[in-house]
């Protein structure tokens, strides 16, 4: 990074440039490098850089270059022309123009600053590793500084060996039988980008990776290489403008707001104030998001399939004439009113475990990484549920109403009510955590369903040119008939019995890790609660 300044008194132009020692030292002029004073400054600066790096400080070299007015004006014209045709800030023409000016420098010295880690960084990285996430640290610092940072943040622990990889020949020293960390320079990253099989395999099986001397474009290239060669889903988090390309390239970008500005946060998918908030973002909200999406999506498929299967069973009794046994009003309102918001609220508020369980046990995040909630088996089980429940709804109603004095519309209302109540009961069974919004949503929509049908039957009359099809008051007559409610209760119990038994058997014989940890949490809470006192005697209730 360079800036051109002009002295007010003399009008003299000078270019001041700062950057890493690997970038500045090769750009020093030959006259300066060969002079006695220049050699002394370079030697002292290198010694200071090494010492500062060992102390964990971030170092920069500062250099200067006197400019001639005429040469500067010529260069400025070239640079402005390159700006006009440049696509972005990393355009090759801009880089060439800047490199032309940033040459033949004279070293002034070095700077060192302490870039303190934020609080709880080590705990956060440890949690991510326990969750099965491979952590990469990409930094522009030199090797010594990068290693110091990696150790201080807990990236490299004592449980794994560390190997510095500069080329393919260094891979021979890596023992895949024991856990190991990798330290990669830009040339090693090039081998990964090119898809060298040995490099890809070595990187895929390591515990953590540290990449040093990375430019903003280089960080972006690393993310691209991981996505392409390792076939992984990537999350990039950073706090500075130099992290923007990396954040935008990753599948999920997270920006940290702070002293380095808002560029990273503005370019990201999520913005956090501290690095350790990433732990809750991933382990809690990430887990909930996957669970909710999978559960809500499967329920949407199930409820629509159960409605279709009821119509399917009816076709065997009407010579496949494509007539439907369901009231047209119910068919119109089923998806857009009766079952519209319940699965949405389920997908927003439901939890299979609370945040204390998920945050305290990072290993539970692996459930989502291994795709355990939405598999082919889960899809077919939900379709089997829909097939069974639709058969129960139709054939129980058919057995009760067939060859009786009840008319077609009473039979239709029984089917419609069975579909709605069984679907709602199914949603109750798969809900992991009952919250007030979910409870009220189901109560309100149950009242809404019967209320709409009551008003529908109350106001439909021949004056609306509906005539006697359906006859006025049929649904009201059904709702006031105790047989309607008996059939509805029987249908609901029989239809939901297999799903209920399956849930009980699974949670008893082969419970998931999430379920076990949540039950432990409930037991701990119950133990801390004071016992219920009845007639002066404490009573402890048994949890089932």
VENRAMO-V673950 format. One record per helix or strand. SS is the DSSP state (H for helix, E for strand). FROM is the first residue (numbers start at 0). LEN is the number of residues. If there is no record, write none. Layout:
ss: (SS	SS)
from: (FROM	FROM)
len: (LEN	LEN)
//
This chain:
ss: (E	E	H	E	H	H	E	H	H	E	H	E	H	E	H	E	H	H	E	H	E	H	E	E	E	H	E	H	H	H	H	H	H	H	H	H	H	H	H	E	E)
from: (1	12	20	27	29	35	57	68	91	104	120	134	142	160	167	179	185	196	207	215	234	240	251	257	260	262	269	276	327	340	354	361	375	407	435	461	473	481	512	531	536)
len: (5	7	7	1	5	19	10	17	10	9	10	4	10	5	6	5	8	8	4	14	4	9	5	1	1	4	3	41	11	9	6	8	26	23	24	3	6	28	16	3	3)
//
